Amino acid sequence: MNTIIRKVSNDDLTGLDSVIEEAAYILKAGGLVAFPTETVYGLGADSFNPKPVKKIYEVKGRPSDNPLIIHISERPQLGNLVSGISNEAEKLIENFWPGPLTLILKKASTVPFYVTGGLDTIAVRMPADNIARRLLSGSNIFIAAPSANSSGKPSPTRASHVEFDLGGKIDMIIDGGSCGIGVESTIVDLSTEVPCLLRPGGITLEMLRPVLGHIEVDKGIMGQPVKPKAPGMKYKHYSPDALVTIINGDIKNIVNGVNKQAEKCYSEGKKVGILATSQTQHSYDKNKYLVLIVGDRCDEAGIASNLFDSLRKFDFYNTDVVFAEGFSESGLGHAIMNRLKKASGYNIINV
């Protein structure tokens, strides 16, 4: 298959109409289209057409029990997908839609189980990205869109990431440049009596609590194996080919711990990668190790935006092992550490 790539820009939407028209035609015909959102690139298919939805699972190598997120462009569309909208859902919609927040609600009887991973709940979000919104409204269909990557690999934040993983396997990629947030949407389960955070993201726990009051945190975030109620809850996810280890503690001990582990692996003949920050980059021997700077410790948003791109670069340079510095787990750091823990399979050294 020849994958069509069309480049557009959120800053200059000239020519977007023709690209949207082409992409909408492909989607309605049962094809797959990758498109940018404010979080990561999504792999879109018509939610109510079983053939392209099945193809999403096939081209990604995605487990069939891993539910998909359905994307909408307007608030009234939600009523066609769910059996009811709670007061908590209304509050979250009012405060955070459009934006990087996915809601888990009881599905309407018309929603097929093949798009919900066999669950009686449905995951829905309304993205804020202009290109994504135009595609959703222009195609006039409900688009199911997991991240546009091979299952288990770091999510794509650039069109080149999508092309590397899925080029030749899907019909079209809309190249809208780099994604701003860089980690997938926050997921909140509202199908239970007490709202529950299933996946941290750009809408942080600290932002959710004032709106909802009490909110629980799912055990899957802490690394305990669970049946996935939402995407990204499998035990290992977002991972490069290299073995990833997180070194966690205060910054001085982190640097000493990374250097100790890196030297041991280097002496064994392994190609070592280090995921460092602006503050620590000069603490590592760049003649021995591949040192990538994920961002400034004072800028969590920048780290989140760069995280998946950095993890993918370790594959490009064929590293054998990667040692990643740990971060605070408050605010956006909660999402950053969640992705790093998944990438490492919870292989963590506390120092």
C-alpha positions in Angstrom: 0.0 0.0 0.0 1.2 3.5 -0.9 0.6 5.8 2.2 -0.5 9.3 1.1 1.2 12.0 3.1 -0.4 15.5 3.1 1.3 18.4 5.0 -0.8 21.1 6.6 -0.3 23.6 9.3 -2.3 24.9 12.3 -0.8 28.3 11.7 -1.7 28.4 8.0 -4.8 26.4 7.1 -4.5 27.2 3.4 -5.3 24.1 1.5 -6.7 22.2 4.5 -10.2 21.9 2.9 -8.9 19.8 0.1 -6.9 17.6 2.5 -9.9 17.1 4.8 -12.1 16.3 1.8 -9.6 13.6 0.6 -9.2 12.2 4.2 -13.0 12.1 4.7 -13.5 10.2 1.5 -10.9 7.6 2.6 -12.5 7.2 6.0 -16.0 6.8 4.6 -14.7 4.2 2.2 -13.3 2.2 5.1 -9.7 3.4 5.1 -7.4 4.5 7.9 -6.1 8.0 8.3 -3.6 9.2 10.8 -4.0 12.8 12.0 -2.6 15.2 14.6 -4.2 16.1 17.8 -3.0 18.3 20.7 -1.8 15.2 22.5 -0.4 12.6 20.0 -1.2 11.5 16.5 -4.3 9.3 16.2 -5.1 6.5 13.8 -8.6 7.2 12.6 -11.3 4.8 11.3 -15.1 4.9 11.0 -16.3 3.7 14.4 -19.4 2.1 13.0 -17.7 0.1 10.3 -16.2 -3.1 11.6 -13.7 -3.7 8.8 -11.5 -0.6 9.3 -11.9 -0.9 13.1 -10.6 -4.5 12.8 -7.8 -3.2 10.6 -6.7 -0.7 13.3 -6.0 -3.7 15.6 -4.2 -5.6 12.9 -1.9 -2.8 11.7 -1.0 -1.7 15.2 -0.7 -5.3 16.5 -3.1 -4.1 19.3 -4.7 -6.6 21.7 -8.4 -7.0 20.9 -9.4 -6.3 24.5 -7.9 -2.8 24.4 -10.7 -0.4 23.9 -10.6 2.5 21.4 -11.4 6.2 22.0 -14.1 7.7 19.9 -13.5 11.4 18.9 -16.3 13.9 18.4 -16.3 17.5 17.3 -19.4 18.9 19.0 -21.0 18.4 22.4 -24.5 17.2 21.1 -22.9 14.2 19.4 -22.1 12.7 22.8 -25.8 11.9 23.3 -25.7 9.5 20.3 -22.9 7.4 22.0 -23.8 7.1 25.6 -26.8 6.0 27.6 -26.7 8.8 30.1 -24.6 11.9 31.1 -24.0 12.3 34.8 -23.5 15.6 36.7 -19.8 14.8 37.0 -19.5 14.4 33.3 -21.3 17.7 32.7 -18.8 19.5 35.0 -15.8 18.0 33.2 -17.2 18.8 29.8 -17.8 22.4 30.8 -14.3 22.8 32.3 -12.1 20.8 29.9 -13.7 20.2 26.5 -12.5 20.6 23.9 -9.2 19.4 25.2 -7.0 16.5 26.3 -9.6 14.7 28.4 -11.3 11.4 27.7 -14.4 10.3 29.5 -15.5 6.8 30.2 -19.3 6.5 30.2 -21.9 3.8 29.8 -22.3 3.2 26.1 -25.6 3.5 24.1 -27.0 0.2 22.8 -26.3 1.3 19.3 -22.5 1.4 19.9 -20.9 -1.9 18.7 -18.8 -3.9 21.2 -16.0 -4.3 18.7 -15.0 -0.6 19.3 -15.2 -0.8 23.1 -13.1 -3.9 23.6 -16.2 -5.9 24.6 -17.0 -3.5 27.4 -20.4 -1.9 28.1 -18.6 1.4 28.5 -17.3 3.8 25.8 -14.3 6.2 25.8 -15.1 9.6 24.2 -13.1 12.8 23.8 -13.4 16.1 22.0 -9.9 17.3 20.8 -9.0 20.9 20.7 -6.6 20.7 17.8 -7.9 22.6 14.7 -6.9 20.0 12.2 -8.5 17.2 14.2 -11.7 19.2 14.7 -11.9 20.0 11.0 -11.5 16.3 10.1 -14.1 15.2 12.5 -16.7 17.8 11.3 -15.7 17.4 7.7 -16.1 13.6 7.6 -19.4 13.7 9.5 -18.7 10.3 11.2 -17.6 9.2 14.6 -13.9 8.5 14.4 -12.3 5.8 16.5 -8.6 6.8 16.9 -6.0 5.2 19.1 -2.4 6.4 18.9 -1.0 6.0 15.4 1.9 3.7 16.4 2.8 0.0 16.6 1.3 -1.3 19.8 3.6 -1.0 22.8 5.9 1.5 21.2 6.2 5.2 22.2 3.3 7.2 20.9 3.8 9.4 17.8 4.2 13.1 18.3 5.4 13.7 14.7 4.1 12.5 11.3 7.6 10.9 10.8 6.9 8.7 13.8 3.7 7.5 12.2 5.4 6.9 8.9 8.2 4.9 10.5 5.7 2.6 12.3 2.8 2.4 9.9 4.0 3.6 6.5 2.7 1.3 3.8 0.1 -0.1 6.1 -2.4 2.7 6.3 -4.0 4.9 3.6 -3.1 8.5 4.6 -1.1 10.6 7.1 -2.1 14.2 7.7 1.2 15.9 8.7 0.3 18.8 11.0 3.7 19.1 12.6 4.6 18.3 16.2 1.9 17.7 18.8 1.9 20.3 21.6 1.2 18.3 24.8 3.1 15.1 23.8 1.4 12.6 26.1 -2.0 11.0 25.5 -5.2 12.4 27.0 -6.2 12.1 30.6 -8.8 9.4 31.1 -11.5 9.6 33.8 -14.0 6.7 34.4 -17.4 8.1 35.2 -19.2 4.7 34.8 -18.6 3.9 38.5 -20.1 5.4 41.6 -16.9 7.4 42.3 -15.0 9.0 39.4 -11.7 7.3 38.8 -8.5 8.4 37.1 -7.5 5.7 34.6 -4.6 7.5 32.9 -2.9 10.8 33.8 -2.3 13.4 31.1 -2.4 17.1 30.3 -5.5 17.5 32.6 -3.8 16.8 35.9 -5.2 15.3 39.1 -4.7 18.7 40.7 -7.0 20.2 38.0 -9.6 17.5 38.3 -10.1 17.5 42.1 -11.6 21.0 42.4 -14.1 20.2 39.8 -15.1 16.7 40.9 -14.3 16.8 44.6 -13.4 13.2 45.3 -11.7 11.2 42.6 -10.0 7.8 43.0 -6.8 6.7 41.2 -6.9 3.3 39.4 -4.5 0.6 40.6 -3.4 0.1 37.0 -1.6 3.5 37.2 0.4 2.1 40.1 1.6 -0.8 38.0 -0.8 -3.6 39.2 -2.0 -5.8 36.3 -5.7 -5.0 35.5 -8.2 -5.7 32.8 -7.8 -2.6 30.5 -10.8 -0.3 30.9 -9.0 2.3 28.7 -6.1 2.5 26.3 -2.6 2.4 27.7 -3.4 0.3 30.8 -1.4 -2.7 29.7 1.6 -3.5 32.0 4.3 -2.5 29.5 3.7 0.3 26.9 5.3 3.3 25.3 8.6 1.4 25.2 11.6 1.6 22.8 13.4 -1.7 21.9 16.1 -1.0 24.5 15.7 -2.1 28.2 14.6 1.0 30.1 15.4 1.5 33.8 14.3 4.5 35.8 16.7 5.8 38.4 14.6 7.6 41.1 15.5 9.7 44.1 16.9 13.2 44.7 18.8 14.8 41.8 22.3 14.2 43.2 21.6 10.5 43.9 19.9 10.1 40.5 23.0 11.3 38.7 25.3 9.1 40.8 22.9 6.1 40.3 22.7 6.6 36.5 26.5 6.9 36.2 27.0 3.7 38.3 24.5 1.7 36.2 25.7 3.1 32.9 29.3 2.3 33.6 28.5 -1.3 34.5 26.6 -1.8 31.3 29.2 0.0 29.2 31.9 -2.3 30.7 29.9 -5.2 29.5 30.0 -3.9 25.9 26.5 -2.6 25.8 25.4 0.6 24.0 24.1 2.8 26.7 21.5 5.6 26.4 20.7 8.2 29.1 17.6 10.3 29.3 18.8 13.4 31.0 17.7 16.9 31.7 19.2 20.3 31.0 20.4 20.5 34.6 22.2 17.1 34.5 23.4 16.7 30.9 27.0 17.6 31.7 27.2 15.0 34.5 27.4 12.2 32.0 30.3 11.1 29.7 29.0 11.8 26.2 32.1 10.0 24.8 30.7 6.7 26.3 27.0 7.2 26.4 24.2 8.5 24.1 22.9 11.4 26.2 19.5 12.8 25.1 18.1 15.9 26.8 14.3 15.5 27.4 14.0 19.1 28.7 14.4 21.4 31.7 13.3 20.1 35.1 11.5 23.4 35.7 9.4 22.9 32.6 7.2 19.8 32.9 5.2 20.7 29.8 8.4 20.8 27.7 9.5 17.4 29.1 6.1 15.9 28.3 6.2 17.3 24.8 9.7 15.8 24.1 9.3 12.5 26.0 8.1 10.1 23.2 10.3 11.7 20.6 13.3 11.1 22.9 12.4 7.5 23.6 12.1 6.8 19.9 15.6 8.3 19.2 17.1 5.6 21.4 15.8 3.0 18.8 17.2 5.1 16.0 20.7 4.9 17.5 20.3 1.2 18.4 20.9 1.5 22.1 20.8 -1.7 24.2 19.9 -0.1 27.5 18.4 3.2 28.6 18.7 4.8 32.0 16.0 7.5 32.6 16.1 10.1 35.4 13.0 10.0 37.6 10.7 13.0 38.1 8.3 14.4 40.7 4.9 12.7 40.5 2.8 15.9 41.1 1.1 17.9 38.4 2.1 16.9 34.8 5.0 14.9 36.4 2.3 12.3 37.2 1.7 11.7 33.5 5.5 11.8 32.7 6.3 9.2 35.3 3.3 7.1 34.3 4.7 6.8 30.7 8.2 6.2 31.9 7.1 3.5 34.3 5.1 1.8 31.5 8.1 2.1 29.1 10.4 0.4 31.7 7.9 -2.3 32.7 8.2 -0.8 36.2 11.9 -1.5 36.2 12.9 1.1 38.8 16.0 1.6 41.0 15.4 3.9 44.0 18.6 5.7 45.1 
